[in-house]
Amino acid sequence: MAEINITAYNFENEVLRSDTPVLVDFFANWCGPCKMLAPVLQEIAEEYEGALQVGKINVDEQRELAMRFQVSSIPTLILFKDGEAVTKSVGFRSKAEIVAMVKDAG
């Protein structure tokens, strides 16, 4: 399954009520590091299908979600587990760093 486009409308169902952990990418279309991160997240979404969901939130379109989670720089990755934000990473990260962040969060 591909990444999920998350909005204020589907955030609760897709993220907070998810049975699997959800890695949420706060991004913008004009952001260079966000563009570099996109294929990395796509790979992770494919490799960990069933065990992890990857969602994307466009901060220009979903300002209220960005403010709710204090996203001031992008890209920002937040891992949600059982409806809670458990870890956060700001800036471009390698695939290995992102996978380690997910695994460390248990």
Biopython code that builds the backbone (N, CA, C, O; Angstrom):
import numpy as np
from Bio.PDB.StructureBuilder import StructureBuilder

atoms = [
    (1, "MET", "N", (0.841, -1.197, 0.000)),
    (1, "MET", "CA", (0.000, 0.000, 0.000)),
    (1, "MET", "C", (0.875, 1.246, 0.000)),
    (1, "MET", "O", (1.914, 1.294, 0.658)),
    (2, "ALA", "N", (0.450, 2.220, -0.725)),
    (2, "ALA", "CA", (1.208, 3.468, -0.798)),
    (2, "ALA", "C", (0.999, 4.280, 0.475)),
    (2, "ALA", "O", (0.260, 3.888, 1.379)),
    (3, "GLU", "N", (1.651, 5.384, 0.511)),
    (3, "GLU", "CA", (1.499, 6.282, 1.650)),
    (3, "GLU", "C", (0.076, 6.845, 1.675)),
    (3, "GLU", "O", (-0.600, 6.925, 0.649)),
    (4, "ILE", "N", (-0.347, 7.225, 2.853)),
    (4, "ILE", "CA", (-1.688, 7.766, 3.051)),
    (4, "ILE", "C", (-1.595, 9.287, 3.100)),
    (4, "ILE", "O", (-0.738, 9.843, 3.786)),
    (5, "ASN", "N", (-2.479, 9.951, 2.370)),
    (5, "ASN", "CA", (-2.566, 11.404, 2.464)),
    (5, "ASN", "C", (-3.467, 11.716, 3.661)),
    (5, "ASN", "O", (-4.642, 11.351, 3.675)),
    (6, "ILE", "N", (-2.907, 12.389, 4.657)),
    (6, "ILE", "CA", (-3.639, 12.647, 5.892)),
    (6, "ILE", "C", (-4.075, 14.105, 5.960)),
    (6, "ILE", "O", (-3.302, 15.024, 5.689)),
    (7, "THR", "N", (-5.336, 14.285, 6.329)),
    (7, "THR", "CA", (-5.911, 15.618, 6.487)),
    (7, "THR", "C", (-6.552, 15.688, 7.872)),
    (7, "THR", "O", (-6.618, 14.689, 8.587)),
    (8, "ALA", "N", (-7.016, 16.863, 8.234)),
    (8, "ALA", "CA", (-7.718, 17.014, 9.507)),
    (8, "ALA", "C", (-8.954, 16.113, 9.524)),
    (8, "ALA", "O", (-9.361, 15.631, 10.581)),
    (9, "TYR", "N", (-9.545, 15.889, 8.355)),
    (9, "TYR", "CA", (-10.756, 15.079, 8.237)),
    (9, "TYR", "C", (-10.503, 13.603, 8.594)),
    (9, "TYR", "O", (-11.315, 12.995, 9.291)),
    (10, "ASN", "N", (-9.387, 13.023, 8.124)),
    (10, "ASN", "CA", (-9.155, 11.587, 8.348)),
    (10, "ASN", "C", (-8.079, 11.287, 9.385)),
    (10, "ASN", "O", (-7.754, 10.122, 9.610)),
    (11, "PHE", "N", (-7.524, 12.311, 10.017)),
    (11, "PHE", "CA", (-6.410, 12.129, 10.957)),
    (11, "PHE", "C", (-6.752, 11.149, 12.086)),
    (11, "PHE", "O", (-5.967, 10.252, 12.393)),
    (12, "GLU", "N", (-7.915, 11.324, 12.693)),
    (12, "GLU", "CA", (-8.260, 10.468, 13.831)),
    (12, "GLU", "C", (-8.349, 9.001, 13.420)),
    (12, "GLU", "O", (-7.798, 8.136, 14.101)),
    (13, "ASN", "N", (-9.033, 8.710, 12.320)),
    (13, "ASN", "CA", (-9.173, 7.318, 11.878)),
    (13, "ASN", "C", (-7.864, 6.720, 11.389)),
    (13, "ASN", "O", (-7.532, 5.589, 11.744)),
    (14, "GLU", "N", (-7.114, 7.462, 10.577)),
    (14, "GLU", "CA", (-5.899, 6.926, 9.963)),
    (14, "GLU", "C", (-4.710, 6.853, 10.920)),
    (14, "GLU", "O", (-3.861, 5.971, 10.791)),
    (15, "VAL", "N", (-4.648, 7.770, 11.869)),
    (15, "VAL", "CA", (-3.476, 7.846, 12.752)),
    (15, "VAL", "C", (-3.812, 7.420, 14.180)),
    (15, "VAL", "O", (-3.237, 6.463, 14.698)),
    (16, "LEU", "N", (-4.725, 8.120, 14.801)),
    (16, "LEU", "CA", (-4.992, 7.875, 16.221)),
    (16, "LEU", "C", (-5.647, 6.528, 16.485)),
    (16, "LEU", "O", (-5.417, 5.931, 17.536)),
    (17, "ARG", "N", (-6.453, 6.041, 15.559)),
    (17, "ARG", "CA", (-7.141, 4.754, 15.752)),
    (17, "ARG", "C", (-6.485, 3.600, 15.009)),
    (17, "ARG", "O", (-7.048, 2.506, 14.957)),
    (18, "SER", "N", (-5.324, 3.817, 14.441)),
    (18, "SER", "CA", (-4.649, 2.786, 13.658)),
    (18, "SER", "C", (-4.193, 1.631, 14.549)),
    (18, "SER", "O", (-3.724, 1.841, 15.668)),
    (19, "ASP", "N", (-4.339, 0.417, 14.036)),
    (19, "ASP", "CA", (-3.871, -0.778, 14.750)),
    (19, "ASP", "C", (-2.359, -0.936, 14.652)),
    (19, "ASP", "O", (-1.753, -1.631, 15.467)),
    (20, "THR", "N", (-1.753, -0.300, 13.670)),
    (20, "THR", "CA", (-0.302, -0.367, 13.488)),
    (20, "THR", "C", (0.296, 1.011, 13.728)),
    (20, "THR", "O", (-0.410, 2.013, 13.618)),
    (21, "PRO", "N", (1.588, 1.082, 14.053)),
    (21, "PRO", "CA", (2.236, 2.385, 14.187)),
    (21, "PRO", "C", (2.134, 3.174, 12.872)),
    (21, "PRO", "O", (2.118, 2.591, 11.788)),
    (22, "VAL", "N", (2.067, 4.483, 12.984)),
    (22, "VAL", "CA", (1.966, 5.344, 11.802)),
    (22, "VAL", "C", (3.091, 6.371, 11.850)),
    (22, "VAL", "O", (3.200, 7.147, 12.799)),
    (23, "LEU", "N", (3.917, 6.365, 10.820)),
    (23, "LEU", "CA", (4.985, 7.348, 10.675)),
    (23, "LEU", "C", (4.431, 8.477, 9.815)),
    (23, "LEU", "O", (4.125, 8.276, 8.640)),
    (24, "VAL", "N", (4.303, 9.659, 10.399)),
    (24, "VAL", "CA", (3.700, 10.791, 9.692)),
    (24, "VAL", "C", (4.790, 11.770, 9.267)),
    (24, "VAL", "O", (5.609, 12.210, 10.073)),
    (25, "ASP", "N", (4.773, 12.094, 7.980)),
    (25, "ASP", "CA", (5.714, 13.034, 7.381)),
    (25, "ASP", "C", (4.998, 14.367, 7.180)),
    (25, "ASP", "O", (4.076, 14.474, 6.371)),
    (26, "PHE", "N", (5.433, 15.380, 7.927)),
    (26, "PHE", "CA", (4.932, 16.741, 7.721)),
    (26, "PHE", "C", (5.843, 17.377, 6.672)),
    (26, "PHE", "O", (7.048, 17.503, 6.893)),
    (27, "PHE", "N", (5.279, 17.777, 5.534)),
    (27, "PHE", "CA", (6.082, 18.235, 4.401)),
    (27, "PHE", "C", (5.402, 19.399, 3.682)),
    (27, "PHE", "O", (4.277, 19.778, 4.006)),
    (28, "ALA", "N", (6.111, 19.956, 2.699)),
    (28, "ALA", "CA", (5.537, 20.935, 1.766)),
    (28, "ALA", "C", (6.111, 20.650, 0.385)),
    (28, "ALA", "O", (7.244, 20.185, 0.260)),
    (29, "ASN", "N", (5.335, 20.928, -0.640)),
    (29, "ASN", "CA", (5.769, 20.640, -2.011)),
    (29, "ASN", "C", (6.999, 21.438, -2.431)),
    (29, "ASN", "O", (7.757, 20.991, -3.293)),
    (30, "TRP", "N", (7.209, 22.613, -1.836)),
    (30, "TRP", "CA", (8.319, 23.486, -2.216)),
    (30, "TRP", "C", (9.609, 23.177, -1.445)),
    (30, "TRP", "O", (10.645, 23.788, -1.709)),
    (31, "CYS", "N", (9.554, 22.252, -0.512)),
    (31, "CYS", "CA", (10.676, 21.974, 0.401)),
    (31, "CYS", "C", (11.648, 20.966, -0.215)),
    (31, "CYS", "O", (11.279, 19.820, -0.473)),
    (32, "GLY", "N", (12.890, 21.395, -0.449)),
    (32, "GLY", "CA", (13.912, 20.529, -1.041)),
    (32, "GLY", "C", (14.184, 19.258, -0.250)),
    (32, "GLY", "O", (14.107, 18.165, -0.810)),
    (33, "PRO", "N", (14.504, 19.371, 1.052)),
    (33, "PRO", "CA", (14.741, 18.162, 1.844)),
    (33, "PRO", "C", (13.525, 17.229, 1.893)),
    (33, "PRO", "O", (13.680, 16.012, 1.997)),
    (34, "CYS", "N", (12.323, 17.797, 1.817)),
    (34, "CYS", "CA", (11.102, 16.979, 1.796)),
    (34, "CYS", "C", (11.067, 16.138, 0.523)),
    (34, "CYS", "O", (10.696, 14.965, 0.555)),
    (35, "LYS", "N", (11.456, 16.749, -0.600)),
    (35, "LYS", "CA", (11.489, 16.027, -1.876)),
    (35, "LYS", "C", (12.524, 14.911, -1.833)),
    (35, "LYS", "O", (12.304, 13.841, -2.400)),
    (36, "MET", "N", (13.650, 15.151, -1.166)),
    (36, "MET", "CA", (14.685, 14.122, -1.040)),
    (36, "MET", "C", (14.202, 12.969, -0.157)),
    (36, "MET", "O", (14.571, 11.816, -0.377)),
    (37, "LEU", "N", (13.386, 13.285, 0.830)),
    (37, "LEU", "CA", (12.901, 12.283, 1.778)),
    (37, "LEU", "C", (11.777, 11.424, 1.192)),
    (37, "LEU", "O", (11.602, 10.278, 1.607)),
    (38, "ALA", "N", (11.025, 11.954, 0.247)),
    (38, "ALA", "CA", (9.841, 11.268, -0.291)),
    (38, "ALA", "C", (10.132, 9.841, -0.790)),
    (38, "ALA", "O", (9.408, 8.921, -0.408)),
    (39, "PRO", "N", (11.168, 9.618, -1.632)),
    (39, "PRO", "CA", (11.402, 8.242, -2.093)),
    (39, "PRO", "C", (11.864, 7.305, -0.973)),
    (39, "PRO", "O", (11.601, 6.103, -1.023)),
    (40, "VAL", "N", (12.538, 7.842, 0.019)),
    (40, "VAL", "CA", (12.974, 7.044, 1.174)),
    (40, "VAL", "C", (11.743, 6.549, 1.934)),
    (40, "VAL", "O", (11.666, 5.376, 2.302)),
    (41, "LEU", "N", (10.792, 7.435, 2.165)),
    (41, "LEU", "CA", (9.572, 7.063, 2.884)),
    (41, "LEU", "C", (8.727, 6.090, 2.067)),
    (41, "LEU", "O", (8.081, 5.205, 2.628)),
    (42, "GLN", "N", (8.731, 6.250, 0.746)),
    (42, "GLN", "CA", (7.996, 5.336, -0.121)),
    (42, "GLN", "C", (8.562, 3.913, 0.020)),
    (42, "GLN", "O", (7.807, 2.945, 0.112)),
    (43, "GLU", "N", (9.886, 3.802, 0.036)),
    (43, "GLU", "CA", (10.541, 2.499, 0.227)),
    (43, "GLU", "C", (10.161, 1.882, 1.564)),
    (43, "GLU", "O", (9.828, 0.699, 1.642)),
    (44, "ILE", "N", (10.214, 2.689, 2.612)),
    (44, "ILE", "CA", (9.867, 2.203, 3.955)),
    (44, "ILE", "C", (8.414, 1.742, 3.985)),
    (44, "ILE", "O", (8.106, 0.703, 4.568)),
    (45, "ALA", "N", (7.516, 2.508, 3.361)),
    (45, "ALA", "CA", (6.089, 2.149, 3.320)),
    (45, "ALA", "C", (5.896, 0.790, 2.661)),
    (45, "ALA", "O", (5.090, -0.020, 3.119)),
    (46, "GLU", "N", (6.639, 0.541, 1.583)),
    (46, "GLU", "CA", (6.514, -0.729, 0.868)),
    (46, "GLU", "C", (7.130, -1.879, 1.652)),
    (46, "GLU", "O", (6.538, -2.955, 1.745)),
    (47, "GLU", "N", (8.315, -1.660, 2.217)),
    (47, "GLU", "CA", (9.025, -2.726, 2.921)),
    (47, "GLU", "C", (8.356, -3.133, 4.232)),
    (47, "GLU", "O", (8.433, -4.293, 4.637)),
    (48, "TYR", "N", (7.710, -2.192, 4.885)),
    (48, "TYR", "CA", (7.114, -2.473, 6.194)),
    (48, "TYR", "C", (5.594, -2.535, 6.133)),
    (48, "TYR", "O", (4.919, -2.372, 7.150)),
    (49, "GLU", "N", (5.059, -2.771, 4.943)),
    (49, "GLU", "CA", (3.607, -2.863, 4.764)),
    (49, "GLU", "C", (3.035, -3.910, 5.713)),
    (49, "GLU", "O", (3.541, -5.028, 5.810)),
    (50, "GLY", "N", (1.980, -3.527, 6.402)),
    (50, "GLY", "CA", (1.355, -4.431, 7.360)),
    (50, "GLY", "C", (1.842, -4.207, 8.785)),
    (50, "GLY", "O", (1.101, -4.439, 9.740)),
    (51, "ALA", "N", (3.087, -3.755, 8.931)),
    (51, "ALA", "CA", (3.657, -3.516, 10.264)),
    (51, "ALA", "C", (3.738, -2.029, 10.586)),
    (51, "ALA", "O", (3.821, -1.644, 11.752)),
    (52, "LEU", "N", (3.715, -1.190, 9.545)),
    (52, "LEU", "CA", (3.872, 0.252, 9.709)),
    (52, "LEU", "C", (3.140, 0.943, 8.577)),
    (52, "LEU", "O", (3.222, 0.520, 7.424)),
    (53, "GLN", "N", (2.429, 1.999, 8.904)),
    (53, "GLN", "CA", (1.831, 2.837, 7.876)),
    (53, "GLN", "C", (2.641, 4.123, 7.775)),
    (53, "GLN", "O", (3.186, 4.605, 8.768)),
    (54, "VAL", "N", (2.713, 4.663, 6.583)),
    (54, "VAL", "CA", (3.386, 5.944, 6.378)),
    (54, "VAL", "C", (2.343, 6.926, 5.856)),
    (54, "VAL", "O", (1.690, 6.684, 4.841)),
    (55, "GLY", "N", (2.202, 8.036, 6.569)),
    (55, "GLY", "CA", (1.251, 9.059, 6.173)),
    (55, "GLY", "C", (1.956, 10.368, 5.882)),
    (55, "GLY", "O", (3.032, 10.640, 6.415)),
    (56, "LYS", "N", (1.340, 11.181, 5.027)),
    (56, "LYS", "CA", (1.921, 12.463, 4.661)),
    (56, "LYS", "C", (0.920, 13.574, 4.947)),
    (56, "LYS", "O", (-0.258, 13.478, 4.601)),
    (57, "ILE", "N", (1.414, 14.631, 5.589)),
    (57, "ILE", "CA", (0.583, 15.801, 5.869)),
    (57, "ILE", "C", (1.247, 17.023, 5.240)),
    (57, "ILE", "O", (2.362, 17.398, 5.603)),
    (58, "ASN", "N", (0.543, 17.632, 4.296)),
    (58, "ASN", "CA", (1.039, 18.842, 3.651)),
    (58, "ASN", "C", (0.775, 20.014, 4.601)),
    (58, "ASN", "O", (-0.377, 20.370, 4.848)),
    (59, "VAL", "N", (1.843, 20.609, 5.128)),
    (59, "VAL", "CA", (1.684, 21.670, 6.139)),
    (59, "VAL", "C", (1.028, 22.930, 5.579)),
    (59, "VAL", "O", (0.417, 23.693, 6.328)),
    (60, "ASP", "N", (1.149, 23.155, 4.276)),
    (60, "ASP", "CA", (0.501, 24.325, 3.671)),
    (60, "ASP", "C", (-1.015, 24.147, 3.628)),
    (60, "ASP", "O", (-1.757, 25.125, 3.721)),
    (61, "GLU", "N", (-1.476, 22.909, 3.487)),
    (61, "GLU", "CA", (-2.910, 22.630, 3.410)),
    (61, "GLU", "C", (-3.513, 22.276, 4.767)),
    (61, "GLU", "O", (-4.717, 22.431, 4.971)),
    (62, "GLN", "N", (-2.685, 21.802, 5.691)),
    (62, "GLN", "CA", (-3.169, 21.317, 6.994)),
    (62, "GLN", "C", (-2.467, 22.060, 8.134)),
    (62, "GLN", "O", (-1.839, 21.441, 8.994)),
    (63, "ARG", "N", (-2.576, 23.359, 8.133)),
    (63, "ARG", "CA", (-1.881, 24.188, 9.131)),
    (63, "ARG", "C", (-2.258, 23.835, 10.565)),
    (63, "ARG", "O", (-1.413, 23.854, 11.460)),
    (64, "GLU", "N", (-3.547, 23.508, 10.778)),
    (64, "GLU", "CA", (-3.986, 23.207, 12.142)),
    (64, "GLU", "C", (-3.310, 21.947, 12.690)),
    (64, "GLU", "O", (-2.982, 21.889, 13.875)),
    (65, "LEU", "N", (-3.100, 20.938, 11.835)),
    (65, "LEU", "CA", (-2.391, 19.734, 12.297)),
    (65, "LEU", "C", (-0.921, 20.049, 12.577)),
    (65, "LEU", "O", (-0.351, 19.555, 13.550)),
    (66, "ALA", "N", (-0.318, 20.866, 11.730)),
    (66, "ALA", "CA", (1.081, 21.254, 11.944)),
    (66, "ALA", "C", (1.225, 22.005, 13.270)),
    (66, "ALA", "O", (2.169, 21.764, 14.022)),
    (67, "MET", "N", (0.295, 22.909, 13.554)),
    (67, "MET", "CA", (0.351, 23.661, 14.812)),
    (67, "MET", "C", (0.093, 22.740, 16.008)),
    (67, "MET", "O", (0.742, 22.868, 17.047)),
    (68, "ARG", "N", (-0.843, 21.825, 15.858)),
    (68, "ARG", "CA", (-1.193, 20.900, 16.943)),
    (68, "ARG", "C", (0.014, 20.098, 17.414)),
    (68, "ARG", "O", (0.154, 19.809, 18.602)),
    (69, "PHE", "N", (0.891, 19.737, 16.466)),
    (69, "PHE", "CA", (2.067, 18.934, 16.819)),
    (69, "PHE", "C", (3.358, 19.749, 16.801)),
    (69, "PHE", "O", (4.452, 19.193, 16.707)),
    (70, "GLN", "N", (3.222, 21.063, 16.890)),
    (70, "GLN", "CA", (4.348, 21.985, 17.001)),
    (70, "GLN", "C", (5.413, 21.768, 15.933)),
    (70, "GLN", "O", (6.608, 21.723, 16.221)),
    (71, "VAL", "N", (4.952, 21.635, 14.700)),
    (71, "VAL", "CA", (5.861, 21.473, 13.572)),
    (71, "VAL", "C", (6.270, 22.862, 13.115)),
    (71, "VAL", "O", (5.464, 23.609, 12.559)),
    (72, "SER", "N", (7.536, 23.203, 13.357)),
    (72, "SER", "CA", (8.023, 24.529, 12.964)),
    (72, "SER", "C", (9.049, 24.451, 11.839)),
    (72, "SER", "O", (9.335, 25.455, 11.186)),
    (73, "SER", "N", (9.599, 23.274, 11.615)),
    (73, "SER", "CA", (10.541, 23.043, 10.520)),
    (73, "SER", "C", (10.118, 21.777, 9.794)),
    (73, "SER", "O", (9.561, 20.856, 10.391)),
    (74, "ILE", "N", (10.391, 21.748, 8.496)),
    (74, "ILE", "CA", (10.062, 20.551, 7.733)),
    (74, "ILE", "C", (11.283, 20.089, 6.955)),
    (74, "ILE", "O", (12.141, 20.908, 6.627)),
    (75, "PRO", "N", (11.384, 18.812, 6.653)),
    (75, "PRO", "CA", (10.434, 17.768, 7.025)),
    (75, "PRO", "C", (10.512, 17.417, 8.520)),
    (75, "PRO", "O", (11.583, 17.440, 9.126)),
    (76, "THR", "N", (9.372, 17.101, 9.079)),
    (76, "THR", "CA", (9.292, 16.583, 10.444)),
    (76, "THR", "C", (8.595, 15.236, 10.377)),
    (76, "THR", "O", (7.533, 15.108, 9.769)),
    (77, "LEU", "N", (9.188, 14.244, 10.997)),
    (77, "LEU", "CA", (8.584, 12.919, 11.092)),
    (77, "LEU", "C", (8.142, 12.699, 12.522)),
    (77, "LEU", "O", (8.911, 12.930, 13.456)),
    (78, "ILE", "N", (6.903, 12.252, 12.703)),
    (78, "ILE", "CA", (6.406, 11.907, 14.029)),
    (78, "ILE", "C", (5.849, 10.490, 13.947)),
    (78, "ILE", "O", (5.036, 10.179, 13.076)),
    (79, "LEU", "N", (6.293, 9.648, 14.854)),
    (79, "LEU", "CA", (5.798, 8.282, 14.912)),
    (79, "LEU", "C", (4.689, 8.208, 15.954)),
    (79, "LEU", "O", (4.884, 8.567, 17.116)),
    (80, "PHE", "N", (3.534, 7.740, 15.523)),
    (80, "PHE", "CA", (2.382, 7.561, 16.411)),
    (80, "PHE", "C", (2.187, 6.082, 16.669)),
    (80, "PHE", "O", (2.232, 5.260, 15.754)),
    (81, "LYS", "N", (1.968, 5.761, 17.931)),
    (81, "LYS", "CA", (1.707, 4.381, 18.308)),
    (81, "LYS", "C", (0.589, 4.393, 19.340)),
    (81, "LYS", "O", (0.661, 5.117, 20.332)),
    (82, "ASP", "N", (-0.441, 3.591, 19.104)),
    (82, "ASP", "CA", (-1.602, 3.535, 19.996)),
    (82, "ASP", "C", (-2.188, 4.926, 20.251)),
    (82, "ASP", "O", (-2.591, 5.241, 21.371)),
    (83, "GLY", "N", (-2.232, 5.745, 19.213)),
    (83, "GLY", "CA", (-2.848, 7.063, 19.320)),
    (83, "GLY", "C", (-1.988, 8.138, 19.956)),
    (83, "GLY", "O", (-2.449, 9.261, 20.156)),
    (84, "GLU", "N", (-0.742, 7.808, 20.276)),
    (84, "GLU", "CA", (0.156, 8.777, 20.926)),
    (84, "GLU", "C", (1.373, 9.053, 20.045)),
    (84, "GLU", "O", (1.880, 8.158, 19.369)),
    (85, "ALA", "N", (1.833, 10.305, 20.063)),
    (85, "ALA", "CA", (3.090, 10.646, 19.392)),
    (85, "ALA", "C", (4.219, 10.156, 20.296)),
    (85, "ALA", "O", (4.365, 10.634, 21.421)),
    (86, "VAL", "N", (5.023, 9.199, 19.805)),
    (86, "VAL", "CA", (6.047, 8.596, 20.664)),
    (86, "VAL", "C", (7.462, 9.086, 20.365)),
    (86, "VAL", "O", (8.325, 9.049, 21.241)),
    (87, "THR", "N", (7.706, 9.539, 19.148)),
    (87, "THR", "CA", (9.026, 10.077, 18.832)),
    (87, "THR", "C", (8.913, 11.030, 17.647)),
    (87, "THR", "O", (7.995, 10.935, 16.833)),
    (88, "LYS", "N", (9.882, 11.958, 17.573)),
    (88, "LYS", "CA", (9.841, 13.018, 16.565)),
    (88, "LYS", "C", (11.246, 13.252, 16.032)),
    (88, "LYS", "O", (12.222, 13.201, 16.782)),
    (89, "SER", "N", (11.341, 13.506, 14.747)),
    (89, "SER", "CA", (12.615, 13.778, 14.104)),
    (89, "SER", "C", (12.428, 14.940, 13.139)),
    (89, "SER", "O", (11.469, 14.965, 12.367)),
    (90, "VAL", "N", (13.346, 15.905, 13.184)),
    (90, "VAL", "CA", (13.246, 17.076, 12.317)),
    (90, "VAL", "C", (14.419, 17.089, 11.351)),
    (90, "VAL", "O", (15.566, 16.878, 11.747)),
    (91, "GLY", "N", (14.122, 17.339, 10.072)),
    (91, "GLY", "CA", (15.157, 17.402, 9.050)),
    (91, "GLY", "C", (15.283, 16.090, 8.289)),
    (91, "GLY", "O", (14.679, 15.081, 8.654)),
    (92, "PHE", "N", (16.076, 16.124, 7.232)),
    (92, "PHE", "CA", (16.279, 14.930, 6.412)),
    (92, "PHE", "C", (17.015, 13.866, 7.216)),
    (92, "PHE", "O", (17.979, 14.161, 7.923)),
    (93, "ARG", "N", (16.549, 12.625, 7.100)),
    (93, "ARG", "CA", (17.209, 11.486, 7.741)),
    (93, "ARG", "C", (17.367, 10.386, 6.702)),
    (93, "ARG", "O", (16.564, 10.266, 5.777)),
    (94, "SER", "N", (18.408, 9.589, 6.868)),
    (94, "SER", "CA", (18.604, 8.460, 5.966)),
    (94, "SER", "C", (17.583, 7.375, 6.278)),
    (94, "SER", "O", (16.945, 7.379, 7.331)),
    (95, "LYS", "N", (17.445, 6.454, 5.343)),
    (95, "LYS", "CA", (16.523, 5.334, 5.550)),
    (95, "LYS", "C", (16.891, 4.564, 6.816)),
    (95, "LYS", "O", (16.016, 4.208, 7.606)),
    (96, "ALA", "N", (18.180, 4.310, 7.008)),
    (96, "ALA", "CA", (18.642, 3.561, 8.185)),
    (96, "ALA", "C", (18.271, 4.290, 9.481)),
    (96, "ALA", "O", (17.855, 3.658, 10.452)),
    (97, "GLU", "N", (18.423, 5.617, 9.492)),
    (97, "GLU", "CA", (18.087, 6.396, 10.691)),
    (97, "GLU", "C", (16.591, 6.340, 10.978)),
    (97, "GLU", "O", (16.180, 6.236, 12.134)),
    (98, "ILE", "N", (15.780, 6.407, 9.931)),
    (98, "ILE", "CA", (14.326, 6.378, 10.118)),
    (98, "ILE", "C", (13.886, 4.999, 10.610)),
    (98, "ILE", "O", (13.074, 4.894, 11.529)),
    (99, "VAL", "N", (14.422, 3.948, 9.998)),
    (99, "VAL", "CA", (14.075, 2.587, 10.424)),
    (99, "VAL", "C", (14.500, 2.368, 11.881)),
    (99, "VAL", "O", (13.762, 1.761, 12.658)),
    (100, "ALA", "N", (15.679, 2.857, 12.249)),
    (100, "ALA", "CA", (16.147, 2.727, 13.628)),
    (100, "ALA", "C", (15.221, 3.485, 14.587)),
    (100, "ALA", "O", (14.920, 2.997, 15.676)),
    (101, "MET", "N", (14.776, 4.668, 14.184)),
    (101, "MET", "CA", (13.870, 5.462, 15.017)),
    (101, "MET", "C", (12.571, 4.683, 15.259)),
    (101, "MET", "O", (12.059, 4.659, 16.378)),
    (102, "VAL", "N", (12.049, 4.056, 14.222)),
    (102, "VAL", "CA", (10.806, 3.287, 14.339)),
    (102, "VAL", "C", (11.023, 2.076, 15.248)),
    (102, "VAL", "O", (10.203, 1.790, 16.121)),
    (103, "LYS", "N", (12.126, 1.374, 15.037)),
    (103, "LYS", "CA", (12.403, 0.174, 15.842)),
    (103, "LYS", "C", (12.680, 0.526, 17.302)),
    (103, "LYS", "O", (12.250, -0.193, 18.204)),
    (104, "ASP", "N", (13.389, 1.619, 17.539)),
    (104, "ASP", "CA", (13.692, 2.047, 18.913)),
    (104, "ASP", "C", (12.435, 2.397, 19.684)),
    (104, "ASP", "O", (12.373, 2.226, 20.901)),
    (105, "ALA", "N", (11.428, 2.890, 18.964)),
    (105, "ALA", "CA", (10.171, 3.262, 19.618)),
    (105, "ALA", "C", (9.353, 2.024, 19.987)),
    (105, "ALA", "O", (8.351, 2.105, 20.697)),
    (106, "GLY", "N", (9.809, 0.880, 19.484)),
    (106, "GLY", "CA", (9.205, -0.398, 19.860)),
    (106, "GLY", "C", (7.908, -0.663, 19.206)),
    (106, "GLY", "O", (7.299, -1.707, 19.442)),
]
sb = StructureBuilder()
sb.init_structure("model")
sb.init_model(0)
sb.init_chain("A")
sb.init_seg("    ")
for serial, (resi, resn, name, xyz) in enumerate(atoms, 1):
    if name == "N":
        sb.init_residue(resn, " ", resi, " ")
    sb.init_atom(name, np.array(xyz, "f"), 0.0, 1.0, " ", f" {name:<3s}", serial, name[0])
structure = sb.get_structure()
